[in-house]
């Protein structure tokens, strides 16, 4: 087991090194910094406009549960960064020569899990760092107005989530966003291994576009309920299943796990039979 883990770690390290030196990653890091700055300034304005005080747990929950303000925009940037999985470069063949196909695939899947976590982590850390000067010390939920004259205030921290601790709420919100991005990356990887990398990208883009075209009030609720982005964040789930928010989250996460297991099973079958070539952009298979 130790030898296996050491081999996987070396493969993942190679993948991350190549990813870090990609121009798309550098651009994405700049975008993350800009988004974090926008989040920090927006949160400052919210606190000032509604005379609010907020603890760190409140702020982080708002960021995670709403995908840092704009799920579709951030997911589109994430797609650009992860649009080539695996990277179609000769170095992939060099990795394969040093290991087995299944180990190589396991490293690719682990890489697909690490990148969404890194992105969420960077967005969280930078957003919270820029928000920190406006927070008040304390644990538990806050987000309370100090101005009794404020008659209307948006429900930044819904009542249903106050039934659990901020730590639990943030873990649930993180799990939802991670599950959505991880599943989308696995779809891209599956079709890339099958020799149709553009199909995975088209599916991803179509899912994002459905969120814009099928959310009008003229469409029946059951049709809006099948849009995958409605299950990408905790805020979207709470809007879709009012009164059943916390009981719905485990079911959605189990469905994500089942879909991911099917995608990984398909990859294993493909990798065992495919003739892998990574010397061309179109990845002949």
N, C-alpha and C positions, 0 to 999 in steps of 0.2 A: 504493500500500500504506500509506503514511504517513497519508494522508487517511482511509483505511478504519479504521486502528487508532485514530486520533484520534476518529472517530465512535463506534466501539465503546466506547472508554474513557469517553466522555461518557455514553453510555447506561447502562453498568454503574455509573458513579458515581451516576446518578440512582436506579438500583435499590437500591444500597447505602444511599443517604441515606434513602430511604423505609423500607427494612428496619430501619435503626438507630433510627428514630423510632417504630417499631411497639411497642406495649405488650408484645406477646409476646416481642420480642427483649430488652427490659429484664428481664422475668421469667426468660428463658433465661440471661442473663448471671449473674443471682443464683444460679440453679441450678448453673451451671458453677462458680462460686466455692465453693458448698457441697460439690459433688462433689470438687473439688480438695482442699478441706480434709479431707474424709473419706479420700481417697486418701493424703494426707500422713500423717495419724495412723495409718492402717492399716499403711502401710509402716514407720513407726517401730516399731509394735508387733511386726511380723514380724521386724525386725532384732533386737529385744530378746529375743523369745521363743526364737529359734533361734540366738542369739549369732552373727549374721551381720555381715559387712562387705560393702559394696556400692559399686561405682563408679556414676557417672552413667549410663553406657550400660546397665547392668543394670536400673536403676530405670525408665528410659524404655522399655526393651524390654518389661518387665512391664506397664507401663501400656498401651502401644500394642497389644501382642499379645493383650491381654485386654479391649480396649475400655474401659479405665479401670475395670475391676471388674465392670461389669454392662452387657452389650451391649443387652439388651432394654429396660432402663429408660432408658438414654441415648438409644437409638434412638427410643423413644416420645416423649421430650422433644424430640428433633430433629424428629420428625414434626409435633408441635404448632407448632413455630417455622416450619416450611417447608410447612405445609398449604395455603397459598394461593400457588401459583406458576402464572402470573404474578399479581401483586397486581391485583385487579379494581377499579381506580380510574381516574377520568377522565385522570389524568396519563399513562397508557399510550397513550391516543389522541394526546396531545400529542407523545409521543416518536415515534409512528408518522408523524405529519405532517412530522417533520424528517428522516426517513430512509426506507429501504426495509424491506419486510417481512422479508427475509432478514437484514439487518443487525440488526433488532430481535430476531429469533430467535437470532442468534449471541450477542447480548448477554445474552439470557435464559439460554442454555446456559452461557456463561462465568460468569454469576452463580451458577448451580446448582453449578458447580465450586468457586467461591471460598468459598461459605458452609461446606461441609464442611471445607475446608482451614482456614478461620478457626476453626471450632469445635474441630477437632483441635489446632490451634496453641494456642488459649487453654487448653484442658484440659491440654496438655503443659506449657506454660510455668508455669501456676499450680501444677500438681501437682508439678513439679520444683522450683519455688521453695520450696514447703512441705516438700519432701523433702530439699533441699540440706543442711540442718544435720546430717543423719544419714548423709551419704555420706562415703566416704573418697577422697582424691585418687588418681588413677591412670587409665590407659587399659586397654583390653582388658576381658575378662570377669573378674569377681570373684565376688560372691555366695558367699563361702566362710565356713564356720563356724569360729569361733575357739575353740569348745568341743569337745574330742575326746570328751566324754561324751555328746554329742547323737547318739543312734543312729538317729533317724528325722528326716528333713527333707524337706519337699515339694520336688519338682523345679521350682524357680522358673525356672531357666535350663536348658532341656533340652539333652541332649548334642548333638542334631543341629544346633542353632543355633550352638553353639560352634565349628562348622567354618568359620564366616564371622566377619567382624569385627562389633563392636557397631553400627557405622555402617550396614553392609549389612543387618544384621538389623532395625534400626529402620526403614530405608527400606522393606523388604519388609512389615513389620507396618503401617506407615503406608499403603502402597499398597493393602493388603487392605481396611482399614477405610474408606479413602477410596472405593475402587471400589464397596463395598456401599452407602454412603450416596449417592454420586453417582448410581448406577443407580436407586435408589429415588426420588430427587428427579426424575430424568428421566421416570420412569413417571408421577409426579404431574403434571408439566408436559405430557406427551403427552395425557393424558386431559382436562386442563384446556383445552388448545387444541381438543380435539375436542368441547368443550361438556359433558363429563361429569366435572367435577372430583371428585365424590365417589367415582367408581369407582377412581381412583388411590389415594385414601386407604384405601378398603376393601381393595385389594390389599396395600398396605403393612401395615395392621393384621393382615390374615390371615396374612401372612408371619411377623410377629412372634408371632402366636398359635400358628402351627404349631410353632414352636420349643418351646412349652410342652406341646403335646398329642402330638407325634409323636417324642418323645425317650425314651419309656419303653422299658425293656428288652424288653417284650412285643412290640414292633414289630420286623420284620425289618430287618437293616442296610441293605438296598437302599432301604427306605422312608425311613429316617432320612437317607440320603445325598442325597435330593432336597430337603431343607429348605434354603432359601437362606441362612439365618443360619449354617449350618455352614460357609459359605464367606465369612463376614464378617470373621473375624479369623484371624491366624496360629495362635493357640492352638487354635481349632476345627478348622482344617485338619489340624494335627498329630495331633489326637485321632482324626480320621476316616481319615487315611491314615498310620498308623504305619510308619516305615521308608521312606516316600516323601515326606516333608514338603517338602523343598526342590525336588524335581523336580515336585511337584504345583502349587506356587505359580505358576510362569509359565503353566501351562496354564489355571488358574483366571483369572488376569489377562487372558489372551487371550480367554477366553469372555466375561468382563465387557466387554472392548473391542468384541467382535462384537455383543453385546446392545445396548450403548450406540449403536453405529453404526446398528443397525436402528431403535432408538427415535428417533434424530435424523433418519434418513431419513423416518420416518413423520411427524415434525413438519414437515419441509420440505414434504411433500405437502399437509398440512393447512393450513399457513400460506398457501400460494399460492392456496388456494381459499376460505378461510373469510372470513366477514364479522365482523371483530373488534369487539366492543363490551365496554367495561369499566366501564360506569356502574352496573351492578347486581351484587349479591353472587352471583347465580346465573349470571352471565356468559352472556347469550343469544348464541348463535352461529348 
